Every structure is written in C-alpha cells, then in structure tokens.
Amino acid sequence: MVRNFQRIGSISNAHVGRDFEAAAKSILAAAGIEVEENHPVEVGVGQMKKLHAFDLGSDAPPVLVECKSHRWTSGDNVPSAKVTVWNEAMYYFCCAPSHYRKVFFVLRDTRRRNGETLASYYMRTYGHLIPDDVEIWELDQETGQCEVVRSSNN
C-alpha cells in the first residue's frame, strides 16, 4: 500500500508551504508590516544562542512570523504530528528576543463534524504552551479573509 501524504491538487507539500508564506507576506504587507523570507534571529533559553530562520520576519519593525498551512486529517481527526510542529514554533517564539512582535500565521481549516477550526482547537487544548506575546492570525484561503484570532497579551 502506497501512502502519499502530499496535499491533493498540489505539486508538492513544499510548494504548498511556499505559496502560503507568500500569501502571508502579502497580507502582512497590506497591514503595513514588511517582512522578508527566512529571517535569522538568535534564539536560546540561556546564555548560549543559535540562529533560527523564522519563515518571515524583520528587524525594523521587529517582527517574527511562523507560517503553518496544516489541515485536519482526511478522516477529520487531529493531525497529531502537525500539532507537534506548532508546539515547536511556540518554543522558538518563547526563545526569541522579547522585543520582537510574534505572529503565528495559520490556515483556517474547519472540522466537518463540529465546525471548529484547527487554530481554535490548538488554542483550546494547547493554550498553556502559547506565549503571552504571540498573536495568531488565521487565513481563509477560499475567501482571502484574514482574522486575528488571538491577540498578544503584551
């Protein structure tokens, strides 16, 4: 049995990610936030630091963006491995310098059985892992509408 986890209708998952990052960059620019791809920033929990390339970012103004275009599974279940990647993104935000604005930019995907979006599910079940200074922006690719579903508490 061949298991292909490539998104239906796409050339590759890498293309899906790049296209989503381009959409995020455009929406951020429309909001007056100019960013570049693969923005390197030193991160770390102690004295030792290491460069991490955030999907998008800028030093002027200081902003860091991680983009995730994940969906519920085809069976309408939680994409557990993908959620682990979201947790990793939260850790990088936590380890990044505090003067940066931090935006987690995600695809709006609605669960068929109850209408819950993946971002809402994540905030409900993993909210304790989301740093106070992280905003969550949710893009509906069908309508092109973007909504800030979680504002920074800073």
trRosetta pair geometry for C-beta under 8 A, 3 or more apart (Angstrom, degrees):
i j d omega theta_ij theta_ji phi_ij phi_ji
5 13 7.5 8 110 -58 84 138
6 10 6.4 -143 167 72 94 100
6 12 6.3 -74 -135 -135 119 44
6 13 5.7 -129 -126 -41 67 88
7 10 4.4 41 79 14 100 132
7 13 6.1 117 -3 -97 96 73
7 16 5.2 76 28 -72 145 153
7 71 7.8 106 -116 12 111 130
10 13 6.9 89 107 -78 142 37
10 15 5.7 176 180 78 103 113
10 16 4.9 -14 -142 -61 159 103
11 15 4.5 56 59 5 104 161
12 15 4.8 105 55 2 75 99
12 16 7.3 -131 101 -4 46 85
13 16 5.3 -46 -151 31 41 118
13 17 6.5 43 151 -19 67 102
14 17 5.8 -54 -152 36 33 112
14 18 6.4 30 153 -16 66 106
15 18 5.8 -55 -144 39 32 109
15 19 6.1 32 157 -19 67 108
16 19 6.0 -58 -148 38 26 110
16 20 6.3 25 154 -19 63 109
16 69 5.8 -148 149 88 99 143
17 20 5.7 -58 -147 37 29 110
17 21 6.3 30 155 -19 65 105
17 67 7.2 130 -163 104 77 112
17 69 6.2 -163 -100 24 53 119
18 21 5.7 -52 -147 36 32 112
18 22 6.4 35 152 -21 64 104
19 22 5.6 -52 -151 34 32 114
19 23 6.6 34 150 -19 64 103
20 23 5.6 -51 -150 34 35 113
20 24 6.4 37 150 -20 65 104
20 67 5.6 162 120 161 105 127
20 69 3.9 -130 -82 -58 164 134
20 107 6.5 -64 -134 -64 133 107
20 139 7.8 161 -155 65 89 144
21 24 5.5 -52 -147 36 34 114
21 25 6.3 38 152 -23 65 104
21 37 6.7 71 152 -116 135 102
21 55 5.5 -136 -118 175 118 115
21 56 6.4 166 -161 -47 96 108
21 67 4.9 173 -92 48 73 162
22 25 5.6 -50 -147 33 31 114
22 26 6.5 33 153 -19 62 106
23 26 5.7 -56 -151 36 31 113
23 27 6.4 28 154 -16 66 107
23 139 6.4 120 129 177 124 163
23 141 7.2 -15 -163 -110 171 93
24 27 5.8 -58 -147 39 31 108
24 28 6.2 30 155 -18 66 108
24 55 7.7 34 76 122 151 129
24 56 6.4 -154 110 -9 119 152
24 65 6.5 164 150 159 132 142
24 67 5.0 -131 -14 -101 161 128
24 105 4.4 88 -130 141 131 157
24 137 7.8 123 -136 92 97 130
24 139 7.0 -118 -85 -34 74 148
25 28 5.8 -56 -146 39 28 111
25 29 6.3 31 153 -22 63 107
25 35 5.9 -126 -127 68 83 102
25 37 7.4 -41 -79 -67 141 82
25 56 5.8 -170 -86 -114 88 142
26 29 5.7 -53 -148 34 29 113
26 30 6.5 31 152 -19 63 104
27 30 5.6 -51 -150 34 33 113
27 31 6.6 25 151 -11 63 107
27 105 8.0 151 68 -144 129 132
27 137 7.7 165 117 156 137 143
27 139 6.7 -143 -31 -99 165 121
27 146 5.0 84 -161 -23 146 160
28 31 5.6 -63 -152 43 34 108
28 33 4.2 -74 176 80 92 107
28 34 7.6 155 123 -84 101 16
28 35 5.6 5 109 5 150 119
28 56 7.0 160 16 138 162 151
28 63 8.0 164 -164 128 134 151
28 65 6.9 -75 -75 -72 154 158
28 103 7.5 146 -102 85 121 166
28 105 7.8 -69 -54 -85 112 147
29 32 7.6 65 -176 -62 32 10
29 33 6.8 -101 -78 69 29 55
29 34 5.9 53 -112 -97 81 61
29 35 7.7 -118 -62 21 78 77
33 58 7.5 -169 178 20 78 139
33 61 7.1 -75 -131 52 79 115
33 63 5.9 -12 -164 32 118 174
34 58 6.1 93 96 -84 68 154
35 39 6.8 -80 -171 -42 93 139
35 56 4.1 57 139 170 140 104
35 57 5.6 70 -152 1 106 5
35 58 4.9 -117 -111 -32 60 103
35 63 6.3 -89 -89 88 110 116
35 65 6.1 1 -145 12 167 131
36 39 5.6 118 74 -76 87 96
36 56 6.9 162 77 -152 28 66
36 57 6.7 -39 56 67 72 54
36 58 6.4 114 8 -83 83 75
37 55 7.1 -49 -146 169 66 53
37 56 6.2 -40 -103 -98 43 67
38 53 4.3 -10 -164 -177 76 125
38 54 7.6 148 -149 70 25 42
38 55 7.3 -27 -73 -147 43 25
39 53 6.6 138 62 -158 30 64
39 54 4.9 -25 64 59 92 94
39 55 7.9 1 21 78 88 27
39 56 6.2 39 -4 166 117 24
39 57 2.8 -133 68 56 157 107
39 58 6.6 -86 -117 -47 151 32
39 59 8.0 -178 -166 -37 120 73
39 64 6.8 -148 86 -118 129 71
39 65 8.0 77 26 35 130 79
40 51 4.7 -2 -168 -168 111 114
40 52 7.1 154 -144 75 61 30
40 53 5.1 -34 -84 -92 70 71
40 54 7.8 175 -87 13 19 72
41 51 7.0 140 69 -145 22 65
41 52 6.2 -30 64 61 74 79
41 54 6.2 15 13 -12 114 111
41 57 6.7 -93 -32 152 119 166
41 64 6.4 -58 -1 -95 155 126
41 96 5.7 34 118 -137 140 102
41 97 6.9 -121 180 11 120 100
41 100 7.1 1 -135 -61 160 156
42 49 4.0 35 176 162 110 130
42 50 6.8 145 -146 67 69 15
42 51 5.8 -46 -88 -85 59 56
42 52 7.8 111 -131 13 16 76
42 97 7.5 55 73 -36 80 106
43 49 6.5 146 67 -153 20 83
43 50 6.5 -37 61 65 71 67
43 51 7.8 88 14 -144 78 16
43 52 4.7 -10 15 8 127 124
43 92 6.0 -24 -151 -154 170 71
43 95 4.0 73 178 120 104 106
43 96 5.1 -43 -104 -82 104 57
43 97 7.9 -120 -98 -22 62 64
44 47 7.5 -51 124 85 138 19
44 48 5.3 -153 -157 97 149 58
44 49 4.0 -127 0 -102 133 54
44 50 6.1 109 -67 12 105 72
44 95 5.7 104 -4 -173 6 112
45 95 5.6 -65 -61 -114 68 100
52 92 5.7 -154 144 -145 162 118
52 95 7.8 83 1 92 148 120
52 96 7.7 -99 58 -85 127 94
54 57 4.5 77 74 -36 125 129
54 64 4.5 -126 -116 -159 174 94
54 65 6.2 119 152 56 117 45
54 66 6.0 -93 -156 -70 89 72
54 92 7.3 159 -93 142 89 134
54 96 7.8 29 -63 -97 130 143
55 65 5.7 -78 72 104 96 81
55 66 5.3 113 7 -130 113 40
55 67 4.5 -133 123 14 167 94
55 105 7.9 -118 78 45 140 114
56 64 7.8 141 88 -167 59 38
56 65 3.8 -12 67 62 100 121
56 67 6.8 62 -2 -29 107 113
56 105 7.8 12 33 15 128 141
57 63 6.0 -168 -144 96 62 62
57 64 4.6 1 -108 -112 117 55
57 65 6.0 -168 -68 19 65 76
57 100 7.7 -17 -149 -152 114 131
58 61 6.1 59 101 63 121 47
58 62 6.9 -147 97 -113 71 22
58 63 5.2 23 45 45 92 90
59 62 5.8 -2 -155 -94 39 72
61 101 7.0 24 130 9 112 123
62 97 7.8 -70 -174 91 139 115
62 99 5.4 29 93 122 164 90
62 100 4.4 -112 153 -106 104 62
62 101 6.4 133 102 8 70 75
63 100 6.2 143 -107 -169 17 84
63 101 4.3 -21 -108 64 80 101
63 102 7.6 180 -158 -74 59 27
63 103 6.6 13 -176 0 104 111
64 93 6.9 173 96 -112 130 77
64 96 5.7 -69 2 -171 168 167
64 100 4.8 38 -9 159 105 140
64 101 7.2 175 24 83 64 51
64 102 5.2 -11 65 -112 99 69
64 103 7.1 175 89 28 49 70
65 102 7.9 163 -82 -161 40 45
65 103 4.6 -16 -107 72 83 102
65 104 7.7 168 -154 -88 58 22
65 105 5.6 16 -170 -7 107 119
66 89 4.3 166 132 -150 164 122
66 92 7.0 115 -66 73 140 130
66 93 7.2 -99 -3 -55 128 103
66 103 7.7 -179 29 94 58 57
66 104 5.5 -13 64 -118 96 68
66 105 7.0 177 85 27 43 76
67 105 4.7 -25 -104 76 74 105
67 106 7.5 167 -157 -81 49 40
68 82 7.3 127 -173 -179 123 101
68 85 6.8 149 -117 111 128 114
68 86 6.1 -32 -44 -88 175 86
68 89 6.9 -106 -42 -32 125 158
68 104 7.4 -7 13 -178 108 89
68 105 7.5 153 24 85 61 56
68 106 5.0 -11 68 -111 91 84
68 107 7.0 -107 110 6 61 86
69 106 7.4 169 -87 -158 34 52
69 107 4.3 73 -142 -34 60 129
70 79 5.6 -147 178 71 120 152
70 82 4.1 131 -135 -178 149 144
70 85 7.6 149 -53 65 142 126
70 86 7.6 -93 23 -52 147 109
70 106 7.3 -39 38 -153 83 100
70 107 6.6 177 46 41 38 114
70 109 7.2 -105 109 14 54 144
70 118 6.4 -156 98 160 94 163
71 79 7.0 95 82 -34 44 143
71 107 6.8 -47 -70 97 74 135
71 109 4.3 -175 -127 -132 71 163
71 118 6.9 -143 -139 -44 28 146
72 76 5.5 13 147 -140 133 41
72 77 6.8 145 -177 59 89 28
72 78 7.2 -55 -134 -97 78 28
72 79 6.5 -164 -138 -26 27 97
72 109 5.7 -167 -5 134 81 120
72 110 8.0 -52 -7 101 129 22
72 111 5.2 120 -73 -98 157 75
72 112 7.7 -147 82 -2 154 80
72 118 6.2 -156 -54 -75 76 105
73 76 6.7 -62 71 15 75 13
73 77 4.5 -12 41 56 125 83
73 78 7.3 9 -5 68 105 17
73 79 5.4 150 -53 -78 82 78
76 111 5.8 96 -163 -158 92 83
76 112 5.1 -81 -108 37 130 103
76 113 5.5 105 163 -17 144 106
78 83 6.4 -4 170 -30 105 139
78 121 7.0 -161 -109 156 101 147
79 82 3.8 16 121 25 118 123
79 83 6.3 149 88 -24 68 84
79 118 7.7 -3 24 -132 108 130
80 83 5.7 -54 -147 32 31 112
80 84 6.8 38 153 -23 63 99
81 84 5.6 -47 -159 25 36 117
81 85 7.2 38 145 -18 62 99
82 85 5.5 -50 -160 30 41 114
82 86 6.8 45 142 -21 67 98
83 86 5.3 -45 -153 30 42 116
83 87 6.7 47 147 -21 66 98
83 122 6.6 -172 -131 -105 96 98
83 126 7.1 172 -175 -35 109 149
84 87 5.5 -48 -153 32 36 114
84 88 6.6 41 146 -21 64 101
85 88 5.4 -46 -151 32 37 117
85 89 6.7 43 148 -22 63 99
86 89 5.6 -49 -154 31 35 114
86 90 6.7 38 148 -20 64 101
86 104 7.7 69 -151 -165 88 136
86 122 5.8 -81 146 -136 161 140
86 126 7.2 111 108 87 120 161
87 90 5.6 -51 -154 32 36 114
87 91 6.7 38 148 -21 65 102
87 126 6.5 -112 -86 -160 92 144
87 129 5.7 -27 -131 150 85 157
88 91 5.5 -52 -153 32 36 114
88 92 6.7 36 150 -18 66 101
89 92 5.7 -52 -151 35 35 111
89 93 6.5 37 150 -19 65 103
89 104 6.2 109 132 -120 133 110
90 93 5.6 -51 -150 36 34 113
90 94 6.3 39 149 -23 65 105
90 104 7.6 -6 -79 -81 72 143
90 126 7.8 -157 -23 148 160 119
90 129 5.0 85 114 141 160 95
90 130 5.7 -98 -126 -103 128 48
90 131 6.4 163 -168 -9 85 85
90 134 6.9 -64 -125 -45 78 170
91 94 5.4 -52 -148 34 33 116
91 95 6.3 23 155 -11 66 109
91 129 8.0 -38 -56 -178 73 106
92 95 5.8 -62 -144 44 31 105
92 96 6.3 44 152 -38 65 103
93 96 5.6 -48 -148 17 32 118
93 102 4.6 94 -146 -164 113 147
93 104 7.3 -58 -56 -61 148 102
93 131 5.4 -149 114 24 111 132
93 133 7.6 -167 163 82 110 90
93 134 5.2 43 159 -85 159 120
94 131 4.9 173 -87 -63 78 129
96 100 5.6 -54 140 45 121 139
96 102 6.7 141 66 -91 140 121
97 100 5.6 97 79 -9 83 102
98 133 6.9 138 -150 -7 75 171
101 133 7.8 -135 -137 168 41 100
101 135 7.4 -2 175 5 92 120
101 152 7.3 -104 -147 -44 79 155
102 131 7.1 25 75 75 156 124
102 133 5.6 83 28 120 117 90
102 134 4.7 -56 105 -105 117 67
102 135 6.8 156 91 18 60 73
102 152 7.3 118 53 -95 81 120
103 134 7.6 153 -96 -161 17 66
103 135 5.0 -22 -110 68 68 103
103 136 7.9 145 -163 -98 58 22
103 137 5.8 7 -171 -1 107 116
104 130 8.0 -92 2 -135 152 106
104 134 5.7 33 -14 177 110 113
104 135 7.0 -175 25 88 71 48
104 136 4.8 -24 71 -107 104 71
104 137 7.2 169 82 24 49 69
105 137 4.8 -14 -112 67 70 107
105 139 6.9 30 -180 -17 90 113
106 118 6.9 -131 159 89 133 108
106 119 5.1 152 80 -78 142 110
106 136 6.6 -10 13 -168 115 95
106 137 7.2 155 25 82 65 54
106 138 5.6 -22 74 -108 88 67
106 139 7.3 -175 92 21 37 79
107 118 7.5 29 82 46 78 132
107 138 7.5 22 133 -157 12 69
107 139 6.0 -47 -114 67 45 89
107 141 6.4 -15 -142 -24 98 112
108 117 5.5 -51 -153 -138 74 132
108 118 7.9 173 -151 32 30 89
108 119 7.0 -50 -107 4 61 121
108 138 4.5 83 -74 164 92 103
108 139 6.0 -145 -7 84 92 32
108 140 4.3 -32 51 -81 140 67
108 141 7.4 -172 46 -3 86 68
108 147 7.7 59 -74 33 134 104
109 117 6.4 119 66 -153 43 74
109 118 4.9 26 61 -11 98 117
110 115 5.7 -18 -172 -152 114 47
110 116 7.1 149 -151 76 66 25
110 117 5.4 -45 -92 -90 63 67
111 114 5.5 6 96 49 117 77
111 115 6.6 -47 67 14 76 9
111 116 4.8 3 29 58 121 78
111 117 7.4 -159 -4 -87 80 16
111 118 7.5 126 -45 -63 90 63
111 121 7.3 83 -30 -50 132 132
116 120 5.1 -129 -168 84 84 124
116 121 5.4 94 141 -59 123 92
116 124 8.0 -47 -160 4 134 145
117 120 4.5 97 55 5 82 102
117 121 7.0 -143 95 -5 44 85
117 138 6.5 39 155 -154 155 150
117 149 7.7 -116 75 -111 145 166
118 121 5.5 -51 -149 36 34 115
118 122 6.3 36 152 -21 65 105
119 122 5.6 -53 -147 35 32 112
119 123 6.4 29 156 -16 66 105
119 136 5.7 152 -162 159 122 133
119 138 4.9 -108 3 -90 161 123
119 149 5.5 97 127 70 138 155
119 150 7.8 -148 168 -9 113 110
120 123 5.9 -55 -146 38 30 108
120 124 6.2 30 155 -20 65 110
120 149 7.1 -99 -71 175 74 144
121 124 5.8 -61 -148 38 28 111
121 125 6.1 -5 167 7 67 114
122 125 6.6 -72 -136 50 23 89
122 126 5.2 -38 -172 42 66 114
122 127 7.9 123 133 -60 57 61
123 126 7.2 -60 -95 62 14 71
123 127 5.0 48 -177 -82 55 96
123 130 6.8 -11 -119 -18 70 154
123 136 6.9 -127 -70 21 118 163
123 149 7.4 -135 -30 128 151 112
123 150 6.1 180 -105 -66 137 135
124 127 6.5 14 -104 -29 6 112
126 129 4.8 -38 175 33 90 116
126 130 6.8 100 121 -33 82 91
127 130 5.5 -50 -152 20 45 115
130 134 5.4 -121 -177 63 88 130
130 136 7.6 -43 -145 -45 142 119
130 150 7.2 -29 161 152 155 160
131 134 4.9 99 65 -15 84 107
132 152 7.0 74 144 -169 61 69
132 153 4.0 -72 -172 55 95 119
132 154 6.0 108 123 -43 100 88
133 152 5.0 19 -153 -150 45 113
133 153 7.0 -90 -71 50 43 71
133 154 4.4 8 -103 -6 89 134
134 150 7.3 18 109 111 78 122
134 152 6.6 149 51 -101 14 82
135 148 6.0 -38 -176 -150 113 108
135 150 6.1 172 -156 95 45 74
135 151 5.8 -7 -117 -135 94 35
135 152 5.0 -54 -58 -41 86 84
136 148 7.2 123 79 -162 50 58
136 149 5.2 -49 97 66 103 90
136 150 3.9 45 28 37 103 109
137 146 5.8 12 177 179 106 109
137 147 7.2 165 -155 84 61 34
137 148 5.4 -36 -99 -99 74 62
137 149 7.3 143 -119 12 20 79
138 146 6.9 164 81 -154 42 61
138 147 5.3 -19 60 62 94 85
138 148 7.9 151 15 -106 76 14
138 149 4.8 33 -6 -15 122 126
139 144 7.9 -26 -168 -154 93 30
139 145 7.6 165 -150 91 52 42
139 146 4.8 -21 -99 -101 73 89
140 143 4.6 14 108 39 121 99
140 144 7.1 -33 85 23 79 16
140 145 4.9 9 44 59 114 85
140 146 7.4 -157 19 -77 70 41
140 147 7.8 38 -14 0 101 100
141 144 7.3 32 -154 -76 30 45
148 151 5.9 58 147 -76 123 76
